[in-house]
């Protein structure tokens, strides 16, 4: 049996019944032994395990894990000892909680540690699930301000070596989930909606859904807030959106991720698959093709060479969508937030977009000069050659403009977007208004949420005016 008496908890809310309060009470049984991180009894029972819900043979169930008209509820239980481990680790990496940024910055090279937790959804338990804090600026921003609504990473078989009975544990076909805290987003919608727009535009992108997250780390269950669950790229995105998942997947970051000439380094292209293979030939071939002298002497041959190793069609769709909807935290401004996957069917690297909580707005970031890319792309220089070189080519520039028009007419149409914004706003409203404090997102108010909705609606209307003027 579980260390908690199971209750028939509702795990989903919809816009009709979400005004009801769900109170989750866990009755602790044999607390100290079973809630410890010690690996002294690996033979605990797993009565809730089924092939469909926990096994790795079932196909990913997007309807359950990423519902579009409901908010899933999950309850996470972390032992006091494991919670202390997480806090000690974070303090070592980021400084004391709630005391501002320490000298020297807040970007440690090592990620926060995983610890095991018990995970409950829809009356079922998942066992010894790995959980850790995640993120870069969003993680540091919350930690230094003393806010517990921190992005989370879940890995359902992280501790399978310690607990053989959870070997290949999955959550309805998903090995991992990334939980975005929607930081710095008044609407709480940007991560969700931007990914949907990009995927509809034909760009590989993660599926997303809203989750109400409750955590008990020794003081009882507490509502941590409304999160956006994001599908993990090296888990199911490459499995379901490509012909197979055996190719090289890279998470570029750092100077080499700009693709400037001579900037390549292996550390800028961390492998997320085939990690033991020390061959970066596909990335190097893309560098060579991009910087070939044919760009100046024979543009047709240059395009042919580039398209043999890089999916320019997908990249130009991403670029058109990214500049139309606006997103400051992306290639052209930042050396991160994208993946490259070597699709074996096409034998060329394909762009996968990532991290959209700063999309769908046109303001500066924290008062710094980090503005989204202009639709004209005039300010992009040779430091971002994937944009500059393609936009200097007449055929690629025309393809970009055609894609921009398609985005206005389709995924980013005004009436369509206003309806989407209002529908999702209504869906999540109860988790901000909340009839009790413990069921109200601690980081936002109903007034701010409404303000965020109005900003999104004004933004889509103003973007249409700007982009249409550009297309003239």
C-alpha positions as CSV (number, residue, x, y, z in Angstrom):
1,X,0.0,0.0,0.0
2,X,1.0,3.6,-0.4
3,X,2.3,5.5,2.6
4,X,-0.9,7.6,2.2
5,X,-4.5,6.4,2.4
6,X,-5.8,7.0,-1.1
7,X,-8.7,9.4,-1.6
8,X,-10.9,9.7,-4.7
9,X,-9.6,13.1,-5.6
10,X,-10.7,14.9,-8.7
11,X,-7.7,15.7,-10.9
12,X,-9.3,17.9,-13.5
13,X,-11.3,21.1,-13.5
14,X,-13.2,22.4,-16.4
15,X,-14.8,25.8,-16.9
16,X,-18.1,24.5,-15.7
17,X,-17.1,22.9,-12.4
18,X,-13.9,24.7,-11.5
19,X,-15.6,26.9,-8.9
20,X,-15.8,24.0,-6.5
21,X,-13.0,23.7,-4.0
22,X,-11.1,20.4,-3.9
23,X,-9.6,19.7,-0.6
24,X,-6.9,16.9,-0.5
25,X,-6.2,15.3,2.8
26,X,-3.4,12.8,3.1
27,X,-3.3,10.5,6.1
28,X,0.2,9.7,7.0
29,X,1.1,6.0,7.8
30,X,4.5,4.9,8.9
31,X,5.8,8.4,8.0
32,X,9.5,8.3,9.0
33,X,10.5,5.0,7.3
34,X,8.5,5.4,4.0
35,X,9.0,9.1,3.5
36,X,12.8,8.9,3.9
37,X,15.1,9.1,0.9
38,X,17.1,6.1,2.3
39,X,17.2,3.1,-0.1
40,X,16.6,0.5,2.6
41,X,13.4,-1.1,1.4
42,X,13.3,-1.3,-2.4
43,X,10.6,-3.9,-2.3
44,X,7.6,-1.6,-1.6
45,X,4.4,-2.5,-3.4
46,X,3.1,-0.6,-6.5
47,X,-0.6,-1.4,-6.4
48,X,-1.7,1.4,-8.8
49,X,0.6,0.4,-11.6
50,X,-1.1,-0.5,-14.9
51,X,0.4,-0.8,-18.4
52,X,-1.8,2.0,-19.6
53,X,-1.0,4.5,-16.8
54,X,2.5,3.6,-15.7
55,X,4.1,1.3,-18.3
56,X,6.4,2.3,-21.2
57,X,4.6,0.3,-23.9
58,X,1.5,2.6,-24.1
59,X,1.5,5.4,-26.6
60,X,1.6,8.9,-25.1
61,X,-1.9,9.9,-24.1
62,X,-2.1,13.6,-25.1
63,X,-5.8,13.8,-24.2
64,X,-5.1,12.9,-20.6
65,X,-1.8,14.7,-20.1
66,X,-2.3,17.7,-22.3
67,X,-6.0,18.5,-22.2
68,X,-7.1,21.7,-23.9
69,X,-10.4,22.4,-22.1
70,X,-9.5,21.3,-18.5
71,X,-6.9,22.1,-15.8
72,X,-5.2,19.0,-14.5
73,X,-4.5,18.7,-10.8
74,X,-1.5,16.9,-9.4
75,X,-0.4,16.4,-5.8
76,X,3.3,16.0,-5.0
77,X,4.6,14.7,-1.7
78,X,8.3,15.2,-0.9
79,X,9.8,13.9,2.4
80,X,11.1,16.5,4.8
81,X,14.6,15.0,4.4
82,X,14.5,15.2,0.6
83,X,13.1,18.7,0.8
84,X,16.0,19.7,3.0
85,X,18.4,18.2,0.4
86,X,16.8,20.4,-2.3
87,X,17.1,23.5,-0.2
88,X,20.7,22.9,0.8
89,X,21.6,22.2,-2.9
90,X,19.9,25.4,-4.1
91,X,21.5,27.5,-1.3
92,X,24.9,26.3,-2.4
93,X,24.2,27.1,-6.0
94,X,22.1,30.3,-5.7
95,X,22.7,31.7,-2.2
96,X,20.1,31.9,0.6
97,X,16.5,31.9,-0.3
98,X,14.9,35.3,-0.5
99,X,18.0,37.3,0.0
100,X,18.6,38.7,-3.5
101,X,21.3,37.8,-6.0
102,X,24.6,36.8,-4.4
103,X,27.9,38.3,-5.6
104,X,29.0,36.7,-8.8
105,X,25.6,36.2,-10.4
106,X,23.2,33.3,-10.3
107,X,24.0,30.9,-13.2
108,X,25.7,27.8,-11.7
109,X,26.9,25.3,-14.2
110,X,25.2,22.3,-12.4
111,X,21.5,21.8,-12.5
112,X,19.6,21.5,-9.2
113,X,19.5,17.9,-7.9
114,X,16.7,15.4,-8.3
115,X,15.0,13.8,-5.3
116,X,12.3,11.2,-5.2
117,X,8.7,12.2,-4.5
118,X,5.3,10.6,-4.5
119,X,3.1,11.9,-7.3
120,X,-0.8,11.6,-7.3
121,X,-3.2,12.2,-10.2
122,X,-6.8,11.1,-10.6
123,X,-6.7,8.8,-7.6
124,X,-3.6,7.0,-8.6
125,X,0.0,7.2,-7.3
126,X,3.3,7.2,-9.3
127,X,6.2,6.0,-7.2
128,X,9.6,7.6,-6.4
129,X,9.3,10.2,-9.2
130,X,12.3,12.4,-9.7
131,X,11.6,16.1,-9.1
132,X,13.9,19.1,-9.2
133,X,13.8,22.8,-9.6
134,X,14.6,23.9,-13.1
135,X,15.1,27.0,-15.3
136,X,17.7,29.8,-15.7
137,X,16.5,33.4,-15.2
138,X,13.0,32.2,-14.0
139,X,14.6,30.0,-11.4
140,X,16.9,32.6,-10.0
141,X,14.2,35.3,-10.2
142,X,11.9,33.3,-8.0
143,X,14.5,32.1,-5.6
144,X,16.1,35.5,-4.9
145,X,12.7,37.1,-4.4
146,X,11.7,34.4,-1.9
147,X,8.9,33.0,-4.0
148,X,8.1,29.3,-4.0
149,X,6.3,29.2,-7.3
150,X,9.5,27.9,-9.1
151,X,9.7,25.9,-12.4
152,X,9.9,22.2,-11.9
153,X,11.1,19.2,-13.8
154,X,9.6,15.7,-13.3
155,X,11.2,12.5,-14.4
156,X,9.1,9.4,-13.8
157,X,11.9,6.8,-13.9
158,X,14.8,8.9,-12.6
159,X,15.3,6.5,-9.7
160,X,14.7,3.2,-11.4
161,X,18.2,2.0,-10.6
162,X,17.4,2.4,-6.9
163,X,13.9,1.0,-7.1
164,X,13.8,-1.7,-9.8
165,X,10.0,-2.1,-9.6
166,X,9.6,1.4,-11.2
167,X,11.8,0.5,-14.2
168,X,10.6,2.5,-17.2
169,X,7.8,4.2,-15.2
170,X,5.8,6.6,-17.4
171,X,2.9,9.0,-16.8
172,X,0.4,7.9,-19.5
173,X,3.3,7.3,-21.9
174,X,5.4,10.3,-20.9
175,X,8.8,9.9,-19.2
176,X,9.3,13.6,-18.3
177,X,7.3,16.8,-17.9
178,X,8.6,20.3,-17.6
179,X,6.4,22.5,-15.4
180,X,6.7,26.2,-16.4
181,X,5.7,28.7,-13.6
182,X,4.5,31.3,-16.1
183,X,6.9,33.8,-14.5
184,X,6.7,37.4,-15.5
185,X,3.5,36.8,-17.5
186,X,0.4,38.7,-16.3
187,X,-1.9,36.6,-18.5
188,X,-0.4,33.1,-17.6
189,X,-1.1,32.3,-21.2
190,X,2.0,33.0,-23.2
191,X,3.8,29.7,-22.8
192,X,0.7,27.8,-23.7
193,X,-0.6,29.9,-26.6
194,X,2.7,30.7,-28.3
195,X,3.7,27.0,-28.6
196,X,0.3,26.2,-30.1
197,X,0.7,29.0,-32.7
198,X,4.1,27.8,-33.7
199,X,3.0,24.1,-34.0
200,X,0.0,25.1,-36.1
201,X,2.4,27.1,-38.4
202,X,4.3,23.9,-39.1
203,X,7.2,24.3,-36.6
204,X,8.0,21.4,-34.3
205,X,7.0,22.5,-30.8
206,X,6.0,20.9,-27.5
207,X,2.4,20.4,-26.5
208,X,1.3,22.3,-23.4
209,X,-1.5,22.3,-20.9
210,X,-2.5,24.0,-17.6
211,X,-1.9,22.2,-14.2
212,X,-2.9,23.1,-10.7
213,X,0.1,22.0,-8.6
214,X,-0.2,21.1,-4.9
215,X,3.0,20.2,-2.9
216,X,3.4,18.7,0.5
217,X,7.0,18.8,1.8
218,X,6.2,18.2,5.5
219,X,3.7,20.9,6.3
220,X,0.7,19.6,4.6
221,X,-0.6,20.1,1.0
222,X,-0.2,23.6,-0.3
223,X,-1.3,25.1,-3.6
224,X,1.8,26.3,-5.4
225,X,0.0,27.8,-8.3
226,X,-1.1,27.4,-11.8
227,X,1.6,26.0,-14.0
228,X,1.9,25.1,-17.7
229,X,3.1,21.6,-18.3
230,X,5.4,21.5,-21.3
231,X,6.2,18.3,-23.3
232,X,9.9,17.5,-23.2
233,X,11.7,17.5,-26.5
234,X,14.0,14.5,-26.0
235,X,11.1,12.5,-24.6
236,X,8.1,12.5,-26.9
237,X,8.5,15.6,-29.2
238,X,11.0,13.8,-31.4
239,X,9.2,10.5,-31.0
240,X,5.8,11.9,-32.2
241,X,6.7,14.7,-34.6
242,X,9.5,13.0,-36.6
243,X,9.8,9.7,-38.4
244,X,11.9,8.3,-35.6
245,X,13.7,9.4,-32.5
246,X,17.1,7.8,-33.2
247,X,18.9,10.9,-34.6
248,X,21.1,13.4,-32.9
249,X,19.3,15.9,-30.8
250,X,21.2,19.0,-29.7
251,X,20.4,21.8,-27.2
252,X,22.6,24.7,-28.4
253,X,23.7,27.4,-26.0
254,X,26.6,29.7,-25.8
255,X,28.8,31.4,-28.4
256,X,28.7,28.5,-30.9
257,X,24.9,28.5,-30.9
258,X,25.0,31.8,-32.9
259,X,26.6,29.9,-35.8
260,X,29.1,32.7,-36.4
261,X,32.1,31.5,-38.4
262,X,34.7,29.7,-36.4
263,X,32.6,29.7,-33.2
264,X,31.9,25.9,-33.1
265,X,32.6,24.1,-29.8
266,X,31.2,20.8,-28.6
267,X,30.1,22.5,-25.4
268,X,27.8,24.8,-27.4
269,X,26.0,21.8,-28.8
270,X,25.1,19.5,-25.9
271,X,23.7,16.2,-27.1
272,X,20.4,15.1,-25.6
273,X,20.5,11.8,-27.5
274,X,23.4,9.6,-28.6
275,X,25.4,11.2,-25.9
276,X,28.2,8.6,-26.1
277,X,28.8,9.4,-29.8
278,X,31.5,12.0,-30.0
279,X,30.7,12.8,-33.7
280,X,29.4,16.3,-34.5
281,X,29.7,15.9,-38.2
282,X,26.2,17.1,-38.9
283,X,26.6,20.3,-37.0
284,X,30.0,21.0,-38.7
285,X,28.5,20.3,-42.1
286,X,25.8,23.0,-41.4
287,X,28.6,25.5,-40.4
288,X,30.5,24.8,-43.6
289,X,27.4,25.1,-45.8
290,X,26.2,28.3,-44.2
291,X,29.6,30.0,-44.5
292,X,30.5,28.6,-47.9
293,X,32.0,31.2,-50.3
294,X,29.3,30.2,-52.8
295,X,27.0,32.6,-50.9
296,X,28.8,35.4,-52.7
297,X,29.5,33.7,-56.1
298,X,26.7,31.3,-56.8
299,X,23.6,31.8,-54.6
300,X,21.7,28.9,-56.1
301,X,24.5,26.5,-55.4
302,X,24.8,27.9,-51.9
303,X,21.2,27.3,-51.2
304,X,21.4,23.8,-52.5
305,X,24.3,23.0,-50.2
306,X,22.6,24.5,-47.2
307,X,19.3,22.8,-47.8
308,X,21.2,19.4,-48.1
309,X,22.1,19.6,-44.4
310,X,19.6,22.1,-42.8
311,X,15.8,22.3,-43.1
312,X,15.5,25.9,-44.2
313,X,11.7,25.6,-44.8
314,X,11.1,24.9,-41.1
315,X,13.6,27.6,-40.0
316,X,11.9,30.2,-42.2
317,X,8.5,29.3,-40.8
318,X,9.8,29.6,-37.3
319,X,11.4,33.0,-38.1
320,X,8.3,34.3,-39.7
321,X,6.1,33.2,-36.8
322,X,8.6,34.4,-34.1
323,X,8.8,37.9,-35.6
324,X,5.1,38.2,-36.2
325,X,4.0,37.2,-32.7
326,X,7.2,38.7,-31.2
327,X,9.5,36.9,-28.8
328,X,12.6,38.5,-27.4
329,X,14.0,35.4,-25.8
330,X,15.1,33.6,-29.0
331,X,17.8,33.2,-31.6
332,X,18.7,36.6,-32.9
333,X,18.7,38.0,-29.4
334,X,19.7,35.0,-27.1
335,X,22.0,32.0,-27.7
336,X,19.5,29.5,-26.4
337,X,15.9,28.3,-26.5
338,X,16.0,26.1,-29.5
339,X,16.9,22.5,-30.4
340,X,18.3,21.0,-33.5
341,X,17.3,17.4,-34.5
342,X,18.9,15.4,-37.2
343,X,15.8,13.9,-38.8
344,X,16.9,10.6,-40.3
345,X,14.1,10.6,-42.9
346,X,15.5,13.8,-44.4
347,X,19.1,13.5,-43.1
348,X,19.1,17.2,-42.3
349,X,19.0,19.3,-39.1
350,X,15.6,20.6,-38.2
351,X,14.8,23.6,-35.9
352,X,12.6,22.9,-32.8
353,X,11.4,25.9,-31.0
354,X,11.5,26.1,-27.1
355,X,10.6,28.3,-24.2
356,X,7.9,30.9,-25.0
357,X,7.0,32.6,-21.7
358,X,8.4,35.8,-23.1
359,X,6.5,35.7,-26.4
360,X,3.5,37.6,-27.5
361,X,4.6,41.0,-26.3
362,X,6.6,43.9,-27.5
363,X,8.1,45.4,-24.3
364,X,11.6,45.6,-23.1
365,X,12.8,42.9,-20.7
366,X,13.3,44.2,-17.1
367,X,14.1,47.7,-18.5
368,X,17.0,46.3,-20.6
369,X,17.3,46.7,-24.3
370,X,16.1,43.2,-25.0
371,X,13.4,43.9,-27.5
372,X,11.8,41.3,-29.8
373,X,13.1,40.9,-33.3
374,X,11.7,43.5,-35.7
375,X,9.5,42.1,-38.5
376,X,11.9,43.8,-40.8
377,X,15.0,42.0,-39.3
378,X,17.0,45.1,-40.2
379,X,18.9,45.2,-36.9
380,X,20.2,41.6,-37.2
381,X,23.8,41.6,-38.1
382,X,26.4,38.9,-39.0
383,X,26.5,37.8,-35.4
384,X,23.3,35.9,-36.2
385,X,24.2,34.4,-39.6
386,X,21.2,32.0,-39.8
387,X,19.0,35.1,-40.0
388,X,21.2,37.6,-41.7
389,X,22.5,35.3,-44.5
390,X,19.1,33.9,-45.3
391,X,17.4,37.4,-45.4
392,X,20.2,38.7,-47.7
393,X,19.1,36.1,-50.2
394,X,16.2,37.2,-52.4
395,X,14.5,33.8,-52.6
396,X,14.7,33.2,-48.9
397,X,13.5,36.7,-48.1
398,X,10.4,36.2,-50.4
399,X,9.7,32.8,-48.7
400,X,9.9,34.6,-45.3
401,X,7.4,37.2,-46.4
402,X,5.0,34.5,-47.8
403,X,5.2,32.8,-44.4
404,X,4.5,36.0,-42.6
405,X,1.3,36.5,-44.6
406,X,0.3,32.9,-43.9
407,X,0.7,33.5,-40.1
408,X,-1.6,36.6,-40.2
409,X,-4.2,34.7,-42.3
410,X,-4.1,31.5,-40.2
411,X,-2.6,30.7,-36.8
412,X,-2.4,34.4,-35.7
413,X,-5.7,35.8,-37.1
414,X,-7.2,38.5,-34.9
415,X,-10.6,37.0,-34.3
416,X,-9.2,33.6,-33.8
417,X,-6.6,34.8,-31.2
418,X,-9.1,36.9,-29.3
419,X,-11.4,33.9,-28.9
420,X,-8.4,31.7,-27.8
421,X,-7.3,34.3,-25.3
422,X,-10.7,34.7,-23.8
423,X,-11.4,31.0,-23.7
424,X,-8.2,30.1,-21.8
425,X,-8.6,33.2,-19.6
426,X,-12.0,31.9,-18.5
427,X,-10.6,28.4,-17.9
428,X,-7.8,29.5,-15.5
429,X,-9.7,32.4,-13.8
430,X,-10.9,30.2,-10.9
431,X,-7.3,29.4,-9.9
432,X,-6.5,33.1,-9.6
433,X,-9.7,34.3,-7.9
434,X,-10.0,31.3,-5.6
435,X,-12.7,31.2,-2.8
436,X,-10.0,30.3,-0.3
437,X,-6.4,31.5,-0.1
438,X,-5.0,28.0,-0.4
439,X,-6.6,27.7,-3.8
440,X,-5.5,31.0,-5.2
441,X,-2.3,31.3,-7.3
442,X,0.1,33.2,-4.9
443,X,1.9,35.1,-7.7
444,X,-1.0,36.9,-9.4
445,X,-4.3,38.7,-8.7
446,X,-7.6,38.7,-10.7
447,X,-6.9,42.4,-11.6
448,X,-3.5,41.5,-13.0
449,X,-4.8,38.5,-14.9
450,X,-7.5,40.7,-16.5
451,X,-4.8,43.2,-17.4
452,X,-2.7,40.5,-19.0
453,X,-5.7,39.4,-21.1
454,X,-6.3,43.0,-22.4
455,X,-2.6,43.4,-23.2
456,X,-2.7,40.2,-25.3
457,X,-5.8,41.3,-27.2
458,X,-4.3,44.8,-27.9
459,X,-1.0,43.1,-28.9
460,X,-2.5,40.9,-31.6
461,X,-4.4,43.9,-33.1
462,X,-1.3,46.1,-33.1
463,X,0.8,43.4,-34.6
464,X,-1.5,43.0,-37.5
465,X,-1.2,46.7,-38.3
466,X,2.6,46.7,-38.1
467,X,3.1,43.5,-40.1
468,X,0.6,44.5,-42.8
469,X,2.5,47.8,-43.2
470,X,5.7,45.8,-43.6
471,X,4.2,43.5,-46.2
472,X,3.2,46.5,-48.3
